[in-house]
Amino acid sequence: MPDRKADTTIAHQVELTIGRLNSLSILPCVAAQLFPRLLQGQFSLSADIIESDLALTARILSLIGKHGVSKAGERFSLRQGLDRLPAGLVRDALLSVRVLHEPWHSDNRKQLMLHSLAVACCAKDIAEITLPQMDSQLAYCAGLLHDIGKFALEEAMPKSFVRIIEEAKSQSACSSNIEERHFGIEHTLLGKHLAQKWCLPDAIALAIWLHHSDTITIYQNMSEARLAAIVQLADSMARQSGIGQSGSFDSPVQIEPIANVLGIDGEQLKPIRQGLTKQVQQRAKILGLDMPNAMAKYADAAHAVAAQLARDNTKLSDENRRLQTVSGHFDFIAEFLLRINPAAGAIDMAENFATRWQKFYQTGMICLYLAPAANSKTLDAVVVQELGQSKTMILNAPEDSTPIPKTIATSFTILDAPDYLNWLFEQLDVDFDVSRTKLVPLLSNGRAIGAIAFELNWPVDMELFAEELRATTSIAGAILDMAVAGTGQERFAERFAQLISKPEVSQPRVTKDYLFSALAEMAAGAAHELNNPLSVISGRAQLLAETETDNERKRIIDQIEKNAGQIAQIIEDLMSFAEPPKPKPARTALKQILNEAMQLASQKTKVENINTQIEAAEPDGNVLVDSGQIVSALANIIVNAVESYEDRTGPVKITAAPADMSYHGLPARDTTTKPVPSEVEGMVVVQISDLGCGMDTETLQKAAQPFFSAKTAGRKRGMGLAYAARLIQLNGGSLDIASKPGGGTTVTILLPHA
């Protein structure tokens, strides 16, 4: 009698040995079929091979179980689970499966595989005719994997497994009995443990464990064993058909009792037997089980996979280095953008950028200079020395050349500085190593607004380095261009304010109209100059926001983008004021214009019935104007009148009369005794009056200036009266305002009579 303690020890050792397997191996012919398809990157092309090989099926089922890609309650599908798994995970899993190399090993494996394929196909067909209908795909996989314990023994202990098969054959016995005798454990229990370790479906693990048991009794008392009964029936039918070799040489279990308990009669099983050989042959062909020179073809396929993976790895390494470089540049640009002071001048921003440039690129000394203004003989520059110390300077522009070489005036490239910058080096009080100094432009909207000369301390791939610098210099160019434009417009506005505050007394109307046109020209110039740099800032801010993961920095970038949007709206207001459509004068009834203006004002104020009194000396009088523009202008004036009252319900009086009856707020008079002033001849006078809060002298002087508002800061941009005055002027008219605090306001408009 065998020593039970010894049997237990051996069984434990066998379990430990089998338990170390993470997957089963595949035959060289299978690898030769599989690898070329994996190179195409579409794993659906490999699904038929995976479904036909039990080692690959077990590997994918293990991934499906471990990653939970199957949904509860849905019908089982290996292909669906395969599609849901991450592509990289599937590829790595399939390529990591070991390939059997020993010829004798392969022969035994082929016979076992043919038997397993027969059981799988048979189990699927049986499941399709059982009532209630079983999941046929699950039954197929259970049949394919029912002997994984044998495959594991054959792989981990090949010599012992061969002796067991030989002994079973010589004794016409079941291999399970021989396994139990030698190892103290048999393949069904080993297979169950592997199925549990690999996270295979519970129903499959149960079928693997019980398919050599009394499944009739078990199924009658436990419905969960239905799949095990189907697999046992399929195993018996496959052995009777003589397809492959299972390793057992005893008589198969009787088919009829199992079929009866499953509710299947003999007639239903006949077509399954008849079609079984053909199904197995199709699966064997997919796997290439009859492939000649399988090892050589596998070697070729493995070489192709290795070569492709090497190429992919090189590409990934290059891409990783590129992404790391791009990430570093984004950090550099983000740091620069987040530290910008909107009130700083262009040269201050240039100093900030140059200092960060030196630190990021680890360069030597730097000189960043801005292109001189038109007709200027000087330019602003900043020098950063090797220890990060910086200073700003004013340099003389070269007399015999341009500060920005023509080669980089409109396109990016890296130049050798000594060929172009002698005029610069002569004026600096620091010594550049000119042999190592390079020059690059700061481009904005296709033109160089400045340049950077820097000492390059280390050898680089100039083509790659140029790509790196192109992005950072373009962003810096856009920022500095906007700063230069802003500084110029600010100085222009300061000078303009001086002029407008001291108009010529002798020519009040001519001077006022001239200054008004100048203001419009300035507004158009500011809008055009600011629009392009602003769009670059907004675009870069959006790009940074998409890649930024730090919440605080993302919030700051969002603030930049939001404020850029507000500036864009201001620019749009400027453009509307500076470049309105050219008027198209037409003879129009003044009454119609006043009615449409009242309707538009009602919409803007959201006051349904404005308290209005209209008095027209000639209700059918006509004016020669662009009616749409004048309606918009008068509506803005009426809106101001309505908003002069806290409750927006106060009266608004509108009068209209030819200039020979009334002008500039004066009552009708005898024109024979006092002639009408020449500037109002042929005009119609429209007056809009309110009894609201009124304006003091200082407010009155600025009321028609763009962006001036007496309301709380941030509520209005103050373009209403300015826009109205602009449209009236373009239509050959004029606008005057009379007001006093607490005494209301009267706006007098002159329009050409038709």
Legacy VTK file of the C-alpha trace (Angstrom):
# vtk DataFile Version 3.0
C-alpha trace
ASCII
DATASET POLYDATA
POINTS 754 float
0.000 0.000 0.000
1.505 3.391 -0.962
2.620 5.770 1.753
-0.175 8.420 1.992
2.257 10.984 3.439
4.569 10.485 0.463
1.594 10.772 -1.916
0.538 14.057 -0.301
4.069 15.482 -0.581
4.367 14.547 -4.242
0.916 15.988 -4.981
1.897 19.240 -3.299
5.125 19.432 -5.312
3.233 18.792 -8.542
0.707 21.511 -7.640
3.501 23.981 -6.927
5.193 23.149 -10.228
1.991 23.541 -12.242
1.037 26.669 -10.284
4.128 28.474 -11.542
2.731 28.471 -15.085
1.384 31.864 -16.126
0.215 30.492 -19.471
0.519 27.479 -21.724
2.896 27.345 -24.693
1.943 27.346 -28.372
3.299 25.295 -31.272
5.752 26.855 -33.762
3.179 26.505 -36.551
0.684 28.545 -34.511
3.278 31.249 -33.858
4.117 31.359 -37.581
0.415 32.017 -38.305
-0.106 34.488 -35.451
2.923 36.792 -35.578
2.433 38.230 -39.104
-1.098 39.259 -38.158
0.083 40.923 -34.974
2.382 43.105 -37.068
-0.671 44.604 -38.744
-1.861 45.922 -35.362
-5.448 44.722 -35.821
-6.107 41.969 -33.290
-9.486 41.151 -34.789
-7.509 39.585 -37.656
-6.031 37.137 -35.139
-9.334 36.209 -33.482
-9.831 32.964 -35.428
-6.318 31.760 -34.438
-6.887 32.731 -30.799
-10.234 30.905 -30.720
-8.664 27.750 -32.204
-5.663 27.474 -29.839
-6.394 26.649 -26.208
-3.230 28.376 -24.899
-4.170 31.664 -26.628
-7.825 31.315 -25.638
-6.852 30.802 -22.000
-4.515 33.828 -22.160
-7.224 36.160 -23.483
-9.885 34.785 -21.107
-7.460 35.466 -18.270
-7.081 39.097 -19.372
-10.855 39.477 -19.725
-11.370 38.132 -16.206
-8.620 40.170 -14.588
-9.609 43.453 -16.260
-13.361 43.038 -15.916
-14.271 43.939 -19.500
-17.253 41.531 -19.642
-20.554 43.038 -18.519
-22.846 41.176 -16.140
-25.850 39.565 -17.817
-24.593 39.797 -21.389
-24.003 36.779 -23.612
-20.439 35.470 -23.527
-18.218 36.415 -26.482
-14.474 35.946 -26.638
-14.171 38.318 -29.626
-16.147 41.048 -27.901
-13.903 40.823 -24.867
-10.859 40.871 -27.150
-12.067 44.109 -28.782
-12.627 45.748 -25.390
-9.147 45.021 -24.055
-6.417 47.675 -24.572
-4.499 46.891 -27.769
-1.093 47.144 -26.105
-2.143 44.747 -23.355
-3.325 42.139 -25.892
-0.203 42.478 -28.031
2.135 42.072 -25.048
0.188 39.082 -23.751
0.203 37.247 -27.081
3.871 37.943 -27.767
4.851 36.764 -24.283
3.422 33.255 -24.821
6.222 30.685 -24.967
6.742 28.583 -28.140
7.495 24.845 -27.935
10.695 23.907 -29.783
11.134 20.134 -29.247
9.760 18.107 -32.215
8.579 15.171 -30.062
6.962 17.638 -27.710
5.072 19.134 -30.656
3.797 15.737 -31.851
2.207 14.954 -28.483
0.770 18.456 -28.304
-0.845 18.221 -31.763
-2.721 15.048 -30.819
-3.991 16.603 -27.613
-4.989 19.767 -29.514
-6.967 17.852 -32.131
-8.887 16.086 -29.375
-9.568 19.391 -27.596
-10.759 21.017 -30.838
-13.127 18.091 -31.394
-14.553 18.421 -27.869
-14.908 22.214 -28.316
-16.779 21.995 -31.645
-18.969 19.198 -30.353
-19.787 21.048 -27.099
-20.777 24.170 -29.050
-23.159 22.199 -31.285
-24.686 20.380 -28.302
-25.195 23.642 -26.422
-27.085 25.098 -29.387
-29.745 22.354 -29.266
-30.176 22.008 -25.488
-33.212 23.524 -23.789
-33.045 26.067 -22.277
-30.424 27.143 -24.790
-26.915 27.274 -23.381
-24.341 29.894 -24.243
-22.701 28.075 -27.172
-19.544 30.224 -27.179
-18.987 29.521 -23.496
-19.503 25.786 -24.175
-16.947 25.929 -27.005
-14.307 27.471 -24.721
-15.078 25.001 -21.948
-14.623 22.103 -24.387
-11.390 23.569 -25.743
-9.940 24.020 -22.245
-11.346 20.890 -20.568
-7.920 19.160 -20.551
-5.683 22.144 -19.648
-4.492 20.098 -16.665
-3.027 17.537 -19.118
-1.436 20.304 -21.196
0.090 21.759 -18.032
1.519 18.366 -17.000
2.846 17.769 -20.524
4.549 21.183 -20.461
5.925 21.219 -16.907
6.792 17.508 -16.592
7.120 16.199 -20.189
8.984 12.945 -19.433
6.655 11.966 -16.590
3.655 12.785 -18.762
4.927 10.549 -21.592
5.359 7.651 -19.141
1.812 8.174 -17.843
0.379 8.077 -21.390
2.363 4.936 -22.213
1.199 3.253 -19.019
-2.445 4.234 -19.638
-2.184 2.819 -23.165
-0.622 -0.428 -22.054
-3.294 -0.923 -19.386
-6.214 0.456 -21.483
-6.838 2.772 -18.572
-7.951 6.350 -18.024
-5.009 8.707 -17.629
-6.634 10.232 -14.532
-6.196 6.974 -12.633
-2.509 6.736 -13.600
-1.944 10.373 -12.614
-3.565 9.792 -9.233
-1.395 6.730 -8.664
1.914 8.469 -9.495
1.285 12.074 -8.441
-1.431 11.822 -5.815
-3.486 14.275 -7.899
-5.055 14.140 -11.364
-5.300 16.604 -14.235
-8.925 17.704 -13.677
-8.111 19.126 -10.242
-4.890 20.690 -11.533
-6.866 22.231 -14.384
-9.425 23.653 -11.954
-6.666 25.297 -9.878
-5.121 26.823 -13.004
-8.518 28.125 -14.168
-9.058 29.794 -10.815
-5.541 31.277 -10.783
-5.960 32.633 -14.305
-9.425 34.097 -13.503
-11.249 32.029 -16.126
-15.089 32.046 -15.986
-16.455 29.994 -13.079
-18.586 27.801 -15.375
-15.496 26.823 -17.380
-13.503 26.047 -14.215
-16.373 23.821 -13.016
-16.514 21.976 -16.369
-12.735 21.379 -16.301
-12.983 19.917 -12.803
-16.083 17.720 -13.216
-15.964 16.440 -16.800
-14.597 13.008 -15.643
-17.054 12.784 -12.714
-20.583 11.419 -12.473
-22.038 14.503 -14.106
-25.534 12.993 -14.361
-25.912 12.743 -10.585
-24.172 16.086 -10.018
-26.288 17.897 -12.621
-29.537 16.462 -11.249
-28.663 17.973 -7.868
-26.782 21.093 -9.026
-27.903 22.909 -12.187
-24.587 24.793 -12.338
-23.002 21.525 -13.572
-24.978 21.597 -16.857
-21.933 22.829 -18.790
-19.789 20.051 -17.252
-22.340 17.468 -18.466
-22.240 18.944 -21.985
-18.420 18.802 -22.011
-18.449 15.181 -20.775
-20.901 14.246 -23.539
-18.750 16.074 -26.132
-15.572 14.364 -24.820
-17.170 10.919 -25.209
-18.395 11.709 -28.745
-14.953 13.058 -29.770
-13.198 9.920 -28.476
-15.672 7.697 -30.318
-14.948 9.672 -33.516
-11.218 8.954 -33.126
-10.130 12.572 -33.674
-6.789 13.209 -31.991
-5.622 11.474 -28.836
-6.804 12.408 -25.343
-4.253 10.321 -23.449
-6.967 8.063 -22.022
-7.438 4.532 -23.376
-10.395 3.277 -21.389
-13.869 3.030 -22.872
-15.658 6.377 -23.209
-18.671 6.945 -20.990
-21.996 6.020 -22.513
-23.574 8.816 -24.476
-27.280 8.029 -24.127
-27.697 8.583 -20.333
-26.002 11.994 -20.479
-27.954 13.000 -23.578
-31.213 11.971 -21.891
-30.579 14.028 -18.786
-29.783 17.012 -21.033
-32.992 16.502 -22.996
-31.316 15.443 -26.258
-32.242 12.442 -28.377
-29.962 10.368 -30.604
-31.293 11.871 -33.836
-30.148 15.326 -32.766
-26.615 14.059 -32.191
-26.192 12.454 -35.615
-25.540 15.662 -37.618
-23.086 16.750 -34.923
-21.081 13.507 -35.393
-21.233 13.830 -39.172
-19.945 17.386 -39.285
-17.357 17.105 -36.506
-14.389 15.961 -38.620
-14.838 18.831 -41.082
-15.041 21.417 -38.309
-11.849 20.148 -36.680
-10.019 20.109 -40.020
-10.969 23.768 -40.587
-9.658 24.723 -37.161
-6.476 22.701 -37.661
-5.875 24.494 -40.966
-6.251 27.877 -39.233
-3.551 26.799 -36.761
-1.329 25.347 -39.503
-1.004 21.988 -37.723
0.086 20.346 -40.991
2.496 23.137 -41.897
5.842 21.852 -43.317
9.039 23.434 -41.914
7.040 25.071 -39.139
10.147 25.891 -37.075
11.803 27.775 -39.960
8.639 29.725 -40.707
8.232 30.523 -37.024
11.830 31.771 -36.923
11.166 34.057 -39.901
7.974 35.381 -38.318
9.714 35.938 -34.969
12.520 37.819 -36.724
9.993 40.053 -38.512
8.215 40.770 -35.218
11.499 41.546 -33.470
12.536 43.896 -36.285
9.173 45.665 -36.231
9.223 45.992 -32.448
12.751 47.408 -32.649
11.571 50.001 -35.171
8.538 50.812 -33.057
10.717 51.123 -29.980
13.047 53.518 -31.807
10.086 55.620 -32.912
8.671 55.645 -29.394
12.042 56.655 -27.961
12.361 59.477 -30.470
8.788 60.561 -29.814
9.355 60.403 -26.070
12.429 62.610 -26.367
10.479 65.011 -28.575
7.579 65.142 -26.135
9.949 65.740 -23.234
11.501 68.615 -25.172
8.082 70.030 -26.079
6.946 69.686 -22.476
10.023 71.574 -21.314
9.342 74.347 -23.824
5.735 74.591 -22.704
6.913 74.928 -19.097
9.318 77.662 -20.184
6.638 79.558 -22.126
4.013 79.064 -19.420
6.389 80.414 -16.784
7.099 83.452 -18.969
3.414 84.116 -19.714
2.329 83.686 -16.090
4.934 86.201 -14.891
4.005 88.940 -17.385
3.018 92.240 -15.832
0.378 93.766 -18.168
1.478 97.260 -17.153
5.148 96.604 -17.969
6.744 98.140 -21.022
8.135 96.204 -23.967
11.763 96.405 -22.832
10.811 95.162 -19.341
9.078 92.140 -20.869
12.105 91.611 -23.129
14.388 91.591 -20.081
12.137 89.021 -18.374
12.178 86.786 -21.466
15.932 87.067 -22.077
16.748 86.143 -18.473
14.530 83.053 -18.610
15.916 82.145 -22.067
19.471 82.042 -20.735
18.482 79.843 -17.811
16.365 77.426 -19.880
18.778 76.972 -22.799
21.937 77.216 -20.637
23.497 79.759 -22.979
26.208 82.308 -22.361
25.673 86.060 -22.669
22.566 87.326 -24.444
21.580 90.558 -26.134
17.918 90.974 -27.071
17.124 94.099 -29.062
13.896 95.496 -30.499
13.552 96.924 -33.990
13.631 100.748 -33.939
10.435 102.731 -34.457
9.840 104.404 -37.826
12.334 107.206 -38.543
14.126 106.452 -35.261
17.909 106.213 -35.087
17.967 104.395 -31.739
16.700 101.085 -30.445
16.076 99.469 -27.059
18.153 96.478 -25.966
18.720 94.280 -22.923
21.943 92.422 -22.103
22.044 89.356 -19.822
25.515 88.361 -18.654
26.636 84.841 -17.745
25.574 85.063 -14.091
22.051 86.152 -14.991
22.699 89.838 -14.333
20.767 92.006 -16.786
20.586 95.630 -17.833
18.728 97.677 -20.432
20.430 99.965 -22.943
19.680 102.382 -25.765
21.776 101.641 -28.851
22.373 103.522 -32.084
20.890 101.858 -35.149
23.460 100.988 -37.853
23.767 103.657 -40.567
24.729 101.419 -43.482
22.457 98.387 -42.817
19.270 97.340 -41.075
19.307 96.129 -37.437
17.363 93.003 -38.477
19.198 91.211 -41.340
16.987 90.663 -44.396
17.599 86.908 -44.125
15.543 86.743 -40.920
13.298 89.789 -41.430
10.330 87.622 -42.456
11.321 84.001 -41.742
13.029 82.006 -39.016
16.565 80.715 -39.257
19.695 80.659 -37.080
22.524 82.913 -38.267
26.146 83.287 -37.244
26.086 86.626 -35.451
29.597 87.922 -36.463
28.443 88.184 -40.086
25.736 90.711 -39.173
26.269 92.300 -35.735
29.574 94.194 -35.733
27.591 97.415 -35.185
26.063 95.840 -32.065
29.264 94.413 -30.564
31.020 97.801 -30.958
28.446 99.498 -28.721
28.207 96.891 -25.946
30.396 97.219 -22.853
30.572 93.423 -22.490
32.676 91.044 -24.581
30.806 88.378 -26.517
32.668 85.309 -27.752
31.661 86.092 -31.316
32.823 82.706 -32.614
30.062 81.051 -30.559
27.366 83.721 -30.925
24.196 82.986 -32.891
21.367 85.283 -34.003
17.634 84.428 -34.274
14.630 86.671 -35.024
11.598 87.402 -32.863
8.790 87.035 -35.395
5.231 88.295 -35.092
2.705 88.012 -37.898
5.431 87.253 -40.429
7.823 90.096 -39.548
10.744 90.404 -37.137
10.062 92.864 -34.321
13.451 92.172 -32.743
16.252 89.616 -32.468
18.311 87.672 -29.922
22.084 87.261 -30.074
23.338 84.548 -27.709
26.466 82.540 -26.985
25.910 78.851 -27.717
28.039 76.972 -25.192
27.504 73.399 -26.391
27.278 71.516 -29.701
23.731 70.889 -30.937
21.821 69.433 -33.848
21.076 72.793 -35.480
18.022 71.533 -37.375
16.416 70.160 -34.206
17.532 73.198 -32.204
15.915 75.495 -34.786
12.585 73.697 -34.379
12.810 74.127 -30.620
13.582 77.833 -30.857
10.945 78.554 -33.486
8.021 78.083 -31.079
9.476 80.014 -28.155
10.649 82.963 -30.245
7.310 83.241 -32.059
5.407 83.447 -28.765
7.881 85.974 -27.362
7.666 87.939 -30.621
3.869 88.130 -30.399
3.966 89.255 -26.750
6.650 91.878 -27.347
4.937 93.090 -30.527
1.758 93.689 -28.570
3.690 95.455 -25.822
5.427 97.720 -28.368
2.092 98.488 -30.043
0.461 99.165 -26.694
3.245 101.531 -25.659
3.016 103.402 -28.955
-0.755 103.744 -28.763
-0.565 104.876 -25.149
1.844 107.653 -26.076
-0.344 108.581 -29.038
-3.386 108.730 -26.747
-1.528 110.883 -24.200
-0.552 113.348 -26.929
-4.077 113.294 -28.322
-5.528 114.047 -24.874
-3.320 117.101 -24.695
-4.596 118.296 -28.063
-8.266 117.644 -27.364
-8.130 119.470 -24.034
-6.883 122.658 -25.745
-8.906 123.167 -28.945
-8.366 126.266 -31.073
-10.947 128.957 -30.187
-10.925 130.579 -33.590
-11.913 127.401 -35.440
-13.960 125.336 -32.983
-15.899 123.177 -35.474
-13.014 122.517 -37.870
-10.668 121.611 -35.036
-13.245 119.389 -33.371
-14.032 117.474 -36.561
-10.347 117.097 -37.308
-9.624 115.741 -33.835
-12.632 113.432 -34.086
-11.300 111.939 -37.316
-7.852 111.667 -35.768
-9.365 109.799 -32.830
-11.076 107.380 -35.226
-7.796 106.877 -37.090
-6.005 106.206 -33.825
-8.700 103.714 -32.809
-8.392 101.851 -36.119
-4.605 101.758 -35.799
-4.783 100.474 -32.237
-7.292 97.787 -33.170
-5.238 96.542 -36.121
-1.972 96.582 -34.147
-3.432 94.761 -31.142
-5.582 92.199 -32.942
-2.843 89.939 -34.362
-0.681 89.674 -31.204
-3.832 89.183 -29.155
-4.971 86.251 -31.299
-1.552 84.625 -30.808
-1.748 85.094 -27.018
-5.285 83.686 -26.914
-4.313 80.695 -29.078
-1.199 79.894 -27.036
-3.187 80.255 -23.799
-5.740 77.726 -25.078
-2.930 75.335 -26.060
-1.276 75.678 -22.634
-4.611 75.165 -20.866
-5.196 71.878 -22.736
-1.847 70.425 -21.629
-1.598 71.916 -18.115
-2.443 69.575 -15.229
-1.659 71.829 -12.249
-4.998 73.357 -11.140
-3.544 76.672 -9.933
-1.518 77.249 -13.098
-4.513 76.170 -15.192
-6.633 78.775 -13.359
-4.091 81.493 -14.129
-3.958 80.455 -17.810
-7.773 80.558 -17.910
-7.594 84.124 -16.550
-5.210 85.044 -19.368
-7.608 83.558 -21.934
-10.651 85.269 -20.359
-8.981 88.680 -20.282
-7.792 88.199 -23.858
-11.449 87.687 -24.795
-12.403 90.927 -23.059
-9.650 92.778 -24.924
-10.931 91.269 -28.173
-14.388 92.728 -27.444
-12.828 96.131 -26.782
-10.977 95.871 -30.088
-14.263 95.008 -31.820
-15.828 98.143 -30.285
-12.851 100.163 -31.482
-13.210 98.797 -35.004
-16.944 99.559 -35.042
-16.185 103.109 -33.946
-13.182 103.642 -36.220
-14.350 101.922 -39.395
-18.161 101.883 -39.591
-19.690 101.059 -42.960
-19.615 103.911 -45.448
-22.981 105.751 -45.277
-25.489 105.229 -48.077
-27.590 108.422 -47.913
-31.186 108.251 -49.085
-34.182 110.509 -48.702
-35.997 109.266 -45.610
-38.908 110.569 -43.564
-37.654 111.944 -40.238
-40.785 110.608 -38.523
-39.895 107.047 -39.615
-36.337 107.434 -38.288
-37.599 108.702 -34.904
-40.112 105.840 -34.571
-37.479 103.173 -35.379
-35.021 104.809 -32.965
-37.643 104.653 -30.198
-38.239 100.927 -30.883
-34.501 100.165 -30.810
-34.019 102.151 -27.589
-36.880 100.215 -26.003
-35.136 96.938 -26.873
-31.790 98.125 -25.463
-33.235 99.467 -22.196
-35.819 96.686 -21.876
-38.388 99.425 -21.132
-41.495 98.490 -23.101
-43.113 101.963 -23.181
-40.603 104.784 -22.869
-42.173 107.999 -21.536
-41.625 110.001 -24.737
-43.034 113.255 -26.072
-42.347 113.984 -29.746
-42.883 117.444 -31.282
-42.126 117.855 -34.982
-42.691 121.168 -36.796
-42.867 119.283 -40.089
-44.023 115.754 -39.294
-43.598 114.762 -42.944
-40.139 116.314 -43.282
-37.334 114.312 -44.912
-33.591 114.055 -44.309
-30.800 112.842 -46.618
-28.940 110.268 -44.492
-28.175 106.572 -44.080
-31.324 105.772 -42.086
-29.890 102.647 -40.412
-26.874 104.536 -39.021
-28.947 107.530 -37.818
-31.529 105.230 -36.175
-28.663 103.533 -34.270
-27.171 106.910 -33.267
-30.484 108.406 -32.044
-31.322 105.177 -30.182
-28.025 105.428 -28.224
-28.868 109.025 -27.250
-32.407 108.051 -26.162
-30.980 105.154 -24.110
-28.706 107.631 -22.248
-31.735 109.860 -21.599
-33.779 106.931 -20.188
-30.872 105.754 -18.012
-30.445 109.258 -16.543
-33.436 108.401 -14.330
-32.921 105.876 -11.529
-36.258 104.160 -12.242
-36.025 104.662 -16.063
-39.574 106.096 -16.139
-38.832 109.824 -16.482
-39.924 111.851 -19.534
-37.841 112.094 -22.695
-38.723 114.998 -25.027
-37.856 114.886 -28.727
-38.297 117.945 -30.978
-37.549 118.290 -34.661
-37.679 121.345 -36.932
-35.904 122.863 -39.926
-32.928 125.032 -39.013
-34.649 128.203 -40.239
-37.220 127.741 -37.420
-34.978 126.587 -34.590
-31.343 125.661 -34.174
-28.948 124.881 -31.384
-31.708 124.886 -28.805
-32.988 128.407 -29.684
-36.713 129.136 -30.251
-38.094 129.945 -33.698
-37.195 133.455 -34.792
-37.691 136.017 -37.550
-34.976 135.118 -40.015
-35.384 138.425 -41.775
-34.045 140.265 -38.749
-31.368 137.758 -37.776
-30.058 135.438 -40.497
-29.585 131.721 -39.878
-25.870 130.846 -39.316
-24.327 129.404 -42.468
-23.270 126.174 -40.759
-26.902 125.146 -40.148
-28.418 126.211 -43.438
-30.190 123.298 -45.143
-30.153 121.255 -41.934
-32.815 119.744 -39.696
-32.443 120.180 -35.937
-33.361 117.239 -33.664
-33.227 117.743 -29.899
-33.469 114.952 -27.314
-33.953 116.243 -23.751
-34.365 114.674 -20.330
-34.791 115.932 -16.774
-32.471 113.374 -15.277
-29.281 113.571 -13.219
-27.367 115.746 -15.689
-23.590 116.132 -15.924
-21.010 118.448 -14.432
-18.624 120.410 -16.639
-15.800 117.853 -16.537
-18.111 114.956 -17.386
-19.784 116.980 -20.140
-16.430 117.647 -21.841
-15.687 113.900 -22.039
-19.208 112.575 -22.661
-18.695 111.844 -26.371
-15.188 110.396 -26.006
-14.810 106.630 -26.608
-14.634 104.443 -23.501
-15.619 107.260 -21.158
-18.464 106.475 -18.778
-19.667 108.203 -15.628
-21.119 104.873 -14.448
-19.424 102.424 -12.082
-16.211 101.007 -13.536
-16.674 97.680 -15.242
-20.394 98.175 -16.018
-20.156 100.057 -19.317
-17.453 100.731 -21.888
-18.823 104.204 -22.687
-19.166 103.841 -26.477
-22.828 104.940 -26.852
-22.476 108.710 -27.323
-19.084 108.358 -29.027
-20.528 105.914 -31.562
-23.586 108.145 -32.075
-21.413 111.226 -32.679
-19.259 109.225 -35.108
-22.230 108.040 -37.204
-23.847 111.518 -37.249
-20.549 113.103 -38.345
-20.167 110.554 -41.188
-23.661 111.482 -42.390
-22.771 115.194 -42.647
-24.308 116.183 -39.327
-23.108 117.237 -35.901
-23.875 116.633 -32.229
-23.754 119.073 -29.287
-24.575 118.427 -25.633
-25.818 120.869 -22.983
-26.240 119.698 -19.379
-25.966 120.657 -15.724
-26.023 118.530 -12.554
-29.602 117.836 -11.477
-30.979 119.856 -14.373
-31.117 117.264 -17.133
-29.392 117.030 -20.505
-30.226 118.242 -24.027
-28.527 116.692 -27.061
-28.845 118.726 -30.284
-28.324 116.919 -33.581
-28.026 118.571 -36.990
-28.938 116.398 -40.005
-28.907 117.295 -43.740
-32.369 118.281 -45.041
-33.514 116.359 -48.109
LINES 1 755
754 0 1 2 3 4 5 6 7 8 9 10 11 12 13 14 15 16 17 18 19 20 21 22 23 24 25 26 27 28 29 30 31 32 33 34 35 36 37 38 39 40 41 42 43 44 45 46 47 48 49 50 51 52 53 54 55 56 57 58 59 60 61 62 63 64 65 66 67 68 69 70 71 72 73 74 75 76 77 78 79 80 81 82 83 84 85 86 87 88 89 90 91 92 93 94 95 96 97 98 99 100 101 102 103 104 105 106 107 108 109 110 111 112 113 114 115 116 117 118 119 120 121 122 123 124 125 126 127 128 129 130 131 132 133 134 135 136 137 138 139 140 141 142 143 144 145 146 147 148 149 150 151 152 153 154 155 156 157 158 159 160 161 162 163 164 165 166 167 168 169 170 171 172 173 174 175 176 177 178 179 180 181 182 183 184 185 186 187 188 189 190 191 192 193 194 195 196 197 198 199 200 201 202 203 204 205 206 207 208 209 210 211 212 213 214 215 216 217 218 219 220 221 222 223 224 225 226 227 228 229 230 231 232 233 234 235 236 237 238 239 240 241 242 243 244 245 246 247 248 249 250 251 252 253 254 255 256 257 258 259 260 261 262 263 264 265 266 267 268 269 270 271 272 273 274 275 276 277 278 279 280 281 282 283 284 285 286 287 288 289 290 291 292 293 294 295 296 297 298 299 300 301 302 303 304 305 306 307 308 309 310 311 312 313 314 315 316 317 318 319 320 321 322 323 324 325 326 327 328 329 330 331 332 333 334 335 336 337 338 339 340 341 342 343 344 345 346 347 348 349 350 351 352 353 354 355 356 357 358 359 360 361 362 363 364 365 366 367 368 369 370 371 372 373 374 375 376 377 378 379 380 381 382 383 384 385 386 387 388 389 390 391 392 393 394 395 396 397 398 399 400 401 402 403 404 405 406 407 408 409 410 411 412 413 414 415 416 417 418 419 420 421 422 423 424 425 426 427 428 429 430 431 432 433 434 435 436 437 438 439 440 441 442 443 444 445 446 447 448 449 450 451 452 453 454 455 456 457 458 459 460 461 462 463 464 465 466 467 468 469 470 471 472 473 474 475 476 477 478 479 480 481 482 483 484 485 486 487 488 489 490 491 492 493 494 495 496 497 498 499 500 501 502 503 504 505 506 507 508 509 510 511 512 513 514 515 516 517 518 519 520 521 522 523 524 525 526 527 528 529 530 531 532 533 534 535 536 537 538 539 540 541 542 543 544 545 546 547 548 549 550 551 552 553 554 555 556 557 558 559 560 561 562 563 564 565 566 567 568 569 570 571 572 573 574 575 576 577 578 579 580 581 582 583 584 585 586 587 588 589 590 591 592 593 594 595 596 597 598 599 600 601 602 603 604 605 606 607 608 609 610 611 612 613 614 615 616 617 618 619 620 621 622 623 624 625 626 627 628 629 630 631 632 633 634 635 636 637 638 639 640 641 642 643 644 645 646 647 648 649 650 651 652 653 654 655 656 657 658 659 660 661 662 663 664 665 666 667 668 669 670 671 672 673 674 675 676 677 678 679 680 681 682 683 684 685 686 687 688 689 690 691 692 693 694 695 696 697 698 699 700 701 702 703 704 705 706 707 708 709 710 711 712 713 714 715 716 717 718 719 720 721 722 723 724 725 726 727 728 729 730 731 732 733 734 735 736 737 738 739 740 741 742 743 744 745 746 747 748 749 750 751 752 753
